[in-house]
Amino acid sequence: MQLYQLSQNQAQEIVDKMMKDIPYNINIMNELGIIIGSGNKKRVGTIHPGALKALSSGKMVEVWTDGQSEKKGTNEPIVINHKRVGVIGISGNPDEVRPFCNIVKTVVSLLIEQGAALKTLENEANRKKAFLEVLLDHQGVYSQKLRKEALQYNIDLMLKTEVLYIKNLSKEEEKSKLLLLYPSFLMDEDTHLVLVQNNDNSDKLIKQLIQNHKNILISLGASESSIADSYVQAKSAMNVLLSLSLPLQVISYEEVDFLVKLGYSDLSGEMNVVSKLEDTIDLLETLRTFINHNCSVSLTAAELNIHRNTLQYRLKRIHTLTGKDPRKVLELFELTHGLLSFYK
């Protein structure tokens, strides 16, 4: 693994900050002995002779007299994981600057080690994401190589898997406590996938998540031999939940498989009528609420906190814009299909 290295900007920033408290010129050199940060900015980009000696010997090099190519001072190699990755140089009497050299070296070493640790975490996250993409695209029998790699993430590809598609999970500390118990993957900022390979565990996990997170939404795929199949089901169920704004926190594919298939069916052969409501958030909300309250004018008006006459006006506007009257059951069915297919 290649060690993380300070950039020239980072090195110069460290030098500028440290020299506010240290009354000596500081140089930071890279693994080639080239100055990448200095109190004398004209020297940045030049080779430091003392740094080359320190890199070669692996020991502090002290210069006691000023010469043509170097000034007196200390040059301390930075060693990370037994590798010499740079040098800290401070100009001045070695007896005076030696303690300061150790302080600057410690600061720089910590930053390099921190950067290396972050890089390792980033690489692992990228590797994990790439593996998930393979799983979600995979069709057919899992290879032995894939099964072996899955075990690194505590996934047994010989077992059936139930995928939980989770949105709006909050509180980092609670996320870590719960999701560490299961193979879990971050899809994007507010979407997680959790793989459950013991059906008895999913109910318990869902209950805990709902108790701790008010706005969480969870959809479940069926328990399948193919993780990709269960994922598609879970994601499709979530799309139904979001497209219709169903008053639920948890939804399973088995509950809405007809609506999923309906949403993917190209029945109109023309532009989706719901697209004409895309810029009218109040009309979309009204349509969804009207559907969820089984076309009850009183319940819909109460839910939206509007007068019945206002609701009637909005329903007429939906009819005018889409050509479909939500107060007629067959035309409402077309609008429902429009919502499902438009937001799939």
N, C-alpha and C positions, 0 to 999 in steps of 0.2 A: 504494500500500500504506500502511495506517495504521501509524504508528510505535508501537512498544510504549511504554507509559508505566508509571512506578512507581505502585504502589498507595499509599494512605495508610499502611498498615502497614509497607510496605517503606521508605518515606521516613522514617517515625518511627524505625524500627530503625536506619537509617543515621545519623540525627541522634544518637540515644542512644549509639551506638558511637563516633562521631567526637568527641563532646563529652567522652569520657573522656580524650582526649589533647589536645584543643584547648580552651583556657580562655576561649572566647567563645561567645555564643549563636549557634546555626546555624538558619537557616530554609531549607526547600526548598519552592519554589513550582511549581505546574503551568503549563501553557501559557496559562492564563487569569489567572495572577498570584495564584491562591488558595493560601494556605499549606497544605501537606499534611503537613509534618513540621516540628517546632520544639522548641527547648529550653524554650520557654514554651508549654506545651500549650494554654493558653487562647486562643492566637492561631490555632490550627489551624482552618481553615474560613473565615478572614477574608482580605480582599484586601490585598496588600502593595503600597503605592504605588511603592516603588523597583523592585519586580519588573515592574510595568506599564511603567515607563520603560525598563527594560532590554529587555523584550520588544519594545517599540516601536522602539527604536534599534538593537537587535542588538549593543550595546556595553555594557561594564561601566559601571554607574552608581555613583558614589561620593558618599556623603552625609557632609559634614564637620561638621555641627552637628545636635544633636537638635532635632526639631520636634514639633508636636502629633500628627502622623500617622505620623511615621517617625523612626528613630534613626540616628545616624551609623554608617556601615559601608559594605560593598561589596555590590553586587548584580550577579552575573555570569550572563549568559544561557547556557543549555545548548543547543548547536546540534548536531543530528544530521542528516546528509544535507542540509545547507543549510536545515534547518527549526528554528525556535526552539521547543523543547518544554518549557522550564521555566527556572527561575532558582535559583541558589544565593545566599543572603544570609547574611552574617556581621556581627554587630553589633560595633562597636569602631572605633578609629582606623584609617582606611583603610590607612595605611602599615604598620600592625601586622598587620591581618587579611588583607591582599591575598594573601600567599603561601598562607595556610590556605584561602582561598576557591578558589584554583586546585586545591589538593589535593582538596577535597571535590567540586569540579566534575568532576575527572578520574574519581574513584570512581563518581559517579552516572552519568556519560556511559558508562563501561564497562559498568555494570549495564544501562543502557537498551539499548546496542548488543547486549549478550549476549542480553537478552530478545527483541530484535527478530530476532536470528539464530535463536534457538530457536523463535520463532513461525513464522518462514519454514520451518524444517525440519518443524514440526508440520503446517503447511498443505500442504507438498509430500507428506508422508506420507499425509495425508487424501485428497489429490487422487489419489495413486497407488493407494490402497486403493479409492477410488470407481471408478477406471478398471478395476481388476481385477474388481470386482463386475459391471461392465458386460460384460467379456469372458466371465466365467463364466456369465452369464445369457443371453448372445447366441445366437440361433438364426438359421440362414440365412446369406446372403451378407453379408460385411462391407462397410459403406459406405465411401466414399472418406474421409469425415471421421474415421471410426474408424481406418482404416488410417494416416492421417496422424498421429493422436494416438499410435498404437502405436509409431511410429518414434521418438518421444521416449524410449521405454523400450527401444530397440534390438530391437523386435519387428516382424518382417515378416509381416503377416497373409496374404500371398499364399503363404507357405510352410507346409508341414505342421509341426505342433508336437507334441512329446512332453512331457507334463507329468510332472515328478518331485514327488511328495508326500513331504516329509521331516519326520520327527519326531525330537525329542531331539538336535537339533544344538546343540553346545556351543562354548565358547571364542569370544568375540566377534572376536578378532583373526583366527582362522582362517576364521570365517564371512565376514568382509569380503574376505579374499584370494581365496577360491574363488568366492563368489557374485557378486562384482563382474564376473566374466568372462561371466556369463549374466544374462538378464532374470530377476530373482527378486523375490519378494514375501513379506512376513511376514504370515501368516494370523492367528496368535496367538502367545503367548509361546514355545511350543516347536514350532511348525509353520511350515514354509516351503514355498513353491511355486517351482520352478525350471522355466523354459520352455527346452527344447532344440530348436533348429530345424536341427540337423545330427546325424543319428543316430550318426555316428562319435564325437561328443563325449560322449554320455551315458555310455558305458562307462568312459571315462577319468575323468569327473567322479565317478561312483559309486565307482570304485576309490580315488580320492583321499579321498573323504569317509569311506569305511569304514576306511581306514588311520589316519585322524586322530581318529575318534570311535567309541569302543567301543560305546556304547549306541544309536547312530543306527539308525533304521528308514527304509527308502526303498521307496516303491511307484511303479510306472511305468504310465502310460496308454499306449495305442498311439499311433503317429504319425498324427495326424488333421488334416484341414483345419480342423476346428472345435476351438478350444482348450477350449471348454466340454465337448465330448465326451470329450477326453482327460483332462480334470480329473475328471469323474465316474468314469471308469474307474480312475484312480489312487487316488482317495479310496475307492472301493469295494474295491479290492484291499487297501488299508491296513486297512479295516474287517475283512476276512477274516483278515488277519495278526494283528490285535489280538484279535478275538473267539475265535479258536482258539489263541492264543498259539503260533503256529507257530515252530519253532526256526530262523528265518531273519532276516536283516537286510535282504534285498532281495527284493521280490516284484513280478511284473508281472501286469497284468490278464489277459494271454493265458494265464497259468498257472492262473488261478483263476476264469475267466469263468463256468464252470458253478456254482461255489460262490457267486459273486456273485448269479447269477440264482436259485439255490436260496434264498438268504437273503431275496431280495425277493419270493419266492413265498408267498402266503398259503394254506398247505396244510391247516392244522389247523382254521381257522374258530373257534377258541376261544382261551382264554388260553394264552400261551406257557408250556410246562411248565418251561422253564429259569428263568423268573421266580421259581419257587419255591425256587431255589438262590441267589437274589440276595444274601441276607444270610449265606450260608455260603461264605466265600472259600475255605476248604480244600476243600470239595466241588467248587467250580468249577475250582479248580486241578487237582484229581484227575481230573475229567472231561476236561479239555483234555489233560493229560499222557497219560491212557489212550488218547485218540484219536491223539495224535502218536506213540505207541509201538505203534500197530497192535494194541491190546488185549493187549499182553504184560504179564502180571502182574509178572513178575520185573523187566523193564526199567522199568516204571512205578514200582514200589516203590523201585527203586534211584535213579531220578531224583528222587523225592520224599523220599528218605532215611527211609523208614518200613518197618516190618515187613510182610510179605505179608498177615498176618492183619489188620493195621490197614487195608491197602488193601481187602481183602475187605469189612471193616466199612463203609468209606466208600462202596463201590460199592452195598452193600445200602441204605445211607442214601439215596443218590441214587434208587434204585429206589422206596423208600418215599415220598420226598417228591414225586417227579415221576410215579410210576406207570409209568416206563419203565426197563427193566433194561439198563444199559450193557454187560452181558456177552452180550446177544443182538444180533446184528448189525443186524437191522431196527429194533429199538428204539433202538439206538445211533445209527442214521441219523436217527431222529426227534429225538434229543437234539442231534445235530450241526446239524440244521436250526434247532433252537431257539436254539442259540448264535449262529448266523449272523444270524438274523432279530432276535434280542433286542438284539444289539450293532451292528446296521448303522447 
